[in-house]
Amino acid sequence: MTIKANLLSPHSMPDRIKALPRDHRGYPLPWFIHQTPTAHDFRIVGAGKLEQALKLNLCWVCGHSLGRNKSFVIGPMCSINRVSAEPPSHYSCAVYAAKVCPFLSKPRMRRNEKGLPDEVVSPAGTMLLHNPGVTCIWLTRDFRLMPVDNGVLLRIGEPLEVRWLCQGREATRGEVVSAIDKGLRILLDEAREEGQDAVNALLQSLDRVRQYLPAPDGKRFESPDRPALAAAGAQH
């Protein structure tokens, strides 16, 4: 049985995901997507959803209220600059999304932009369109809004846990390093345009993120505070 089939089983879904409406294939419809009574589009963020999620502290995937902890589903480059264009989710919702979403779980999947409406607004910041091959779940308690020319980005706080996934499973250190190398050139080119200080800052951020990569034995990064939080169930 494939990973996707296993994850679409009601027994493997978090309860909040089970409560979401489904499409004709039985796939849960994430809260943030564009939906009308007769249609939906996984590629488009629904009007006002970003503002609602931030103002009301709602999970980006299921739409229910978040607790103290926030889980960001980000790519390797975002783990370096600690910036996300999307609000956080529950930990269980974030992990499920990273395992099920075709673009996030399949390294060779390309973004499908065919037939997108002309009025679709691109996410804030500079979006890297390539598929990095791995996905990062960044669990934190803090983030702050960072206004940019074309919207607002979220500056992510210090991690309680950093988990890497590839093809619906735990990613290896080598896979994460390869994914970082794939996109690092783009960040370096942007930093060079800003000057040597920006290049130095990027290199410092790159060195800092190394501690969050999977260990050779497969163990993932957890802060000293993480065990107590896990025991209390606060990560969900």
RODO-2510 file (C-alpha; in nm, 4 decimals, decimal comma):
residues 236
     n   res          X          Y          Z
     1     m     0,0000     0,0000     0,0000
     2     t     0,1365     0,3445    -0,0885
     3     i     0,2153     0,6170     0,1606
     4     k    -0,0659     0,8312     0,0201
     5     a    -0,3205     0,5522     0,0573
     6     n    -0,2147     0,4934     0,4168
     7     l    -0,2365     0,8618     0,5024
     8     l    -0,5792     0,9001     0,3445
     9     s    -0,7135     0,6341     0,5768
    10     p    -0,9330     0,7902     0,8496
    11     h    -0,7299     0,5962     1,1047
    12     s    -0,4121     0,7854     1,0132
    13     m    -0,5625     1,1351     1,0005
    14     p    -0,5508     1,3761     1,2943
    15     d    -0,9014     1,4366     1,4272
    16     r    -0,9021     1,7945     1,3018
    17     i    -0,8184     1,6743     0,9504
    18     k    -1,0976     1,4170     0,9627
    19     a    -1,3462     1,6982     1,0230
    20     l    -1,2511     1,8857     0,7055
    21     p    -1,4712     1,8610     0,3951
    22     r    -1,3463     1,6278     0,1184
    23     d    -1,3156     1,6529    -0,2581
    24     h    -1,4494     1,3891    -0,4980
    25     r    -1,1351     1,1790    -0,4453
    26     g    -1,1746     1,1772    -0,0699
    27     y    -0,8890     1,4219    -0,0114
    28     p    -0,9379     1,6609     0,2836
    29     l    -0,9734     2,0240     0,1755
    30     p    -0,7326     2,2393     0,3801
    31     w    -0,8917     2,5366     0,5505
    32     f    -0,6739     2,7940     0,3743
    33     i    -0,7595     2,7050     0,0136
    34     h    -0,9972     2,8924    -0,2146
    35     q    -1,3420     2,7350    -0,1905
    36     t    -1,6885     2,8142    -0,3229
    37     p    -2,0085     2,6082    -0,2898
    38     t    -1,9310     2,4464    -0,6258
    39     a    -1,5522     2,4559    -0,6653
    40     h    -1,2172     2,4645    -0,4881
    41     d    -0,8522     2,5089    -0,5825
    42     f    -0,5669     2,3710    -0,3704
    43     r    -0,3231     2,6139    -0,5356
    44     i    -0,5028     2,9331    -0,4317
    45     v    -0,5274     3,0834    -0,0830
    46     g    -0,8836     3,1843    -0,0017
    47     a    -0,9607     3,5552     0,0200
    48     g    -0,8970     3,6877     0,3696
    49     k    -0,7645     3,3566     0,5033
    50     l    -0,4171     3,4919     0,5780
    51     e    -0,5595     3,7834     0,7764
    52     q    -0,8038     3,5563     0,9625
    53     a    -0,5365     3,3060     1,0580
    54     l    -0,3076     3,5736     1,1987
    55     k    -0,5750     3,7782     1,3743
    56     l    -0,7646     3,4847     1,5276
    57     n    -0,4674     3,2504     1,5863
    58     l    -0,6062     2,9782     1,3607
    59     c    -0,4324     2,6709     1,2205
    60     w    -0,3503     2,7210     0,8524
    61     v    -0,4480     2,3625     0,7695
    62     c    -0,7590     2,2843     0,9777
    63     g    -0,8814     2,6321     1,0756
    64     h    -0,9135     2,5512     1,4471
    65     s    -0,7575     2,7612     1,7238
    66     l    -0,3886     2,7183     1,7948
    67     g    -0,2317     2,6837     2,1360
    68     r     0,0974     2,8330     2,2522
    69     n     0,3081     2,6287     2,0118
    70     k     0,3199     2,6989     1,6378
    71     s     0,4387     2,4634     1,3642
    72     f     0,5579     2,6100     1,0361
    73     v     0,5806     2,3996     0,7204
    74     i     0,8780     2,5487     0,5392
    75     g     1,1458     2,4680     0,2856
    76     p     1,5230     2,4472     0,3384
    77     m     1,5861     2,8112     0,2435
    78     c     1,3277     2,9304     0,4947
    79     s     1,5070     2,7322     0,7647
    80     i     1,8127     2,9469     0,6915
    81     n     1,6502     3,2903     0,6878
    82     r     1,3711     3,1883     0,9311
    83     v     1,0998     3,3458     0,7216
    84     s     0,7635     3,2020     0,6150
    85     a     0,4938     3,3385     0,3853
    86     e     0,2319     3,1124     0,5458
    87     p     0,0918     3,1155     0,9014
    88     p     0,1595     2,8252     1,1402
    89     s    -0,0420     2,5108     1,2060
    90     h    -0,0903     2,2503     1,4765
    91     y     0,2038     2,0120     1,4890
    92     s    -0,0046     1,7122     1,3840
    93     c    -0,1689     1,9097     1,1015
    94     a     0,1687     2,0325     0,9785
    95     v     0,3207     1,6846     0,9732
    96     y     0,0176     1,5401     0,7964
    97     a     0,0227     1,8137     0,5322
    98     a     0,3945     1,7614     0,4704
    99     k     0,3368     1,3901     0,4179
   100     v     0,0269     1,4164     0,1961
   101     c     0,0699     1,7315    -0,0165
   102     p     0,2006     1,6122    -0,3574
   103     f     0,4430     1,9026    -0,3998
   104     l     0,5836     1,8619    -0,0487
   105     s     0,6052     1,4820    -0,0454
   106     k     0,7256     1,4177    -0,4026
   107     p     1,0697     1,5640    -0,4882
   108     r     1,0064     1,5464    -0,8656
   109     m     0,6642     1,7112    -0,8508
   110     r     0,6430     2,0524    -1,0184
   111     r     0,4072     2,3345    -0,9322
   112     n     0,0978     2,3328    -1,1505
   113     e     0,0200     2,6910    -1,2481
   114     k    -0,1937     2,6058    -1,5507
   115     g    -0,5278     2,7810    -1,5567
   116     l    -0,4695     3,0034    -1,2548
   117     p    -0,7025     3,3066    -1,2527
   118     d    -0,5431     3,6385    -1,3518
   119     e    -0,6413     3,7942    -1,0195
   120     v    -0,4422     3,5431    -0,8119
   121     v    -0,1968     3,7279    -0,5870
   122     s     0,1488     3,5790    -0,5346
   123     p     0,2690     3,5179    -0,1775
   124     a     0,4664     3,7939    -0,0110
   125     g     0,8428     3,7962    -0,0465
   126     t     1,0453     3,6202    -0,3130
   127     m     0,9156     3,2704    -0,3801
   128     l     1,1509     2,9940    -0,4966
   129     l     0,9532     2,7920    -0,7495
   130     h     1,1716     2,4803    -0,7583
   131     n     1,0823     2,1716    -0,5545
   132     p     1,3506     2,1415    -0,2830
   133     g     1,2823     1,7715    -0,2253
   134     v     1,2554     1,7948     0,1542
   135     t     1,0173     1,9740     0,3912
   136     c     1,0917     2,1191     0,7337
   137     i     0,8497     2,1232     1,0273
   138     w     0,9687     2,4084     1,2510
   139     l     0,8021     2,4025     1,5919
   140     t     0,8311     2,7267     1,7852
   141     r     0,6431     2,9438     2,0316
   142     d     0,7118     3,2772     1,8713
   143     f     0,6904     3,4616     1,5433
   144     r     0,6490     3,8227     1,4430
   145     l     0,5095     3,9993     1,1393
   146     m     0,7566     4,1484     0,8940
   147     p     0,6034     4,3900     0,6399
   148     v     0,7541     4,3760     0,2902
   149     d     0,6792     4,5564    -0,0351
   150     n     0,4232     4,3008    -0,1542
   151     g     0,2611     4,1984     0,1732
   152     v     0,3718     4,0551     0,5039
   153     l     0,6083     3,7721     0,5963
   154     l     0,6465     3,5913     0,9276
   155     r     0,9776     3,5918     1,1098
   156     i     0,9993     3,2560     1,2875
   157     g     1,1317     3,2269     1,6429
   158     e     1,3754     2,9880     1,8067
   159     p     1,2828     2,6213     1,7500
   160     l     1,1572     2,3735     2,0049
   161     e     1,1894     2,0989     1,7451
   162     v     1,3024     2,0788     1,3840
   163     r     1,1844     1,7813     1,1815
   164     w     1,2719     1,7047     0,8188
   165     l     1,0575     1,4912     0,5876
   166     c     1,1157     1,3515     0,2401
   167     q     0,8635     1,1450     0,0430
   168     g     0,6458     1,1105     0,3519
   169     r     0,9233     0,9739     0,5747
   170     e     1,2018     1,1109     0,7903
   171     a     1,4668     1,2722     0,5699
   172     t     1,8323     1,1793     0,5987
   173     r     2,1020     1,4345     0,6681
   174     g     2,2361     1,3882     0,3166
   175     e     1,8964     1,4608     0,1618
   176     v     1,8606     1,7813     0,3617
   177     v     2,2135     1,8987     0,2751
   178     s     2,1470     1,8298    -0,0928
   179     a     1,8215     2,0267    -0,0778
   180     i     1,9951     2,3226     0,0868
   181     d     2,2673     2,3191    -0,1791
   182     k     1,9992     2,3277    -0,4492
   183     g     1,8606     2,6624    -0,3396
   184     l     2,1589     2,8252    -0,1711
   185     r     2,2913     2,9768    -0,4950
   186     i     1,9737     3,1833    -0,5292
   187     l     2,0074     3,3232    -0,1773
   188     l     2,3754     3,3982    -0,2363
   189     d     2,3003     3,5871    -0,5563
   190     e     2,0409     3,7985    -0,3749
   191     a     2,2805     3,8652    -0,0866
   192     r     2,5599     3,9715    -0,3222
   193     e     2,3305     4,2316    -0,4744
   194     e     2,2823     4,3815    -0,1275
   195     g     2,6523     4,3834    -0,0413
   196     q     2,9129     4,2007     0,1633
   197     d     2,7321     4,2515     0,4947
   198     a     2,4327     4,0624     0,3552
   199     v     2,6605     3,7818     0,2320
   200     n     2,8239     3,7551     0,5753
   201     a     2,4832     3,7459     0,7459
   202     l     2,3669     3,4686     0,5115
   203     l     2,6782     3,2620     0,5797
   204     q     2,6243     3,3036     0,9541
   205     s     2,2630     3,1891     0,9160
   206     l     2,3778     2,8905     0,7118
   207     d     2,6257     2,7938     0,9807
   208     r     2,3565     2,8336     1,2487
   209     v     2,1109     2,6017     1,0734
   210     r     2,3579     2,3118     1,0712
   211     q     2,2658     2,2263     1,4310
   212     y     1,9077     2,1650     1,3165
   213     l     1,9908     1,9103     1,0474
   214     p     1,9165     1,5416     1,1111
   215     a     2,1993     1,3786     1,3035
   216     p     2,3940     1,0953     1,1353
   217     d     2,1979     0,8511     1,3518
   218     g     1,8698     1,0026     1,2311
   219     k     1,7883     1,1850     1,5548
   220     r     1,6218     1,5224     1,5007
   221     f     1,6891     1,8468     1,6855
   222     e     1,4938     1,9101     2,0047
   223     s     1,5507     2,1978     2,2451
   224     p     1,6067     2,1227     2,6174
   225     d     1,2468     2,2385     2,6809
   226     r     1,0951     1,9959     2,4321
   227     p     1,0562     1,6819     2,6528
   228     a     0,8387     1,8658     2,9073
   229     l     0,6218     2,0067     2,6311
   230     a     0,5824     1,6669     2,4684
   231     a     0,4788     1,5118     2,7984
   232     a     0,2097     1,7770     2,8323
   233     g     0,0885     1,7172     2,4788
   234     a     0,1462     2,0847     2,3960
   235     q     0,2959     2,0155     2,0546
   236     h    -0,0370     1,9138     1,9036
***
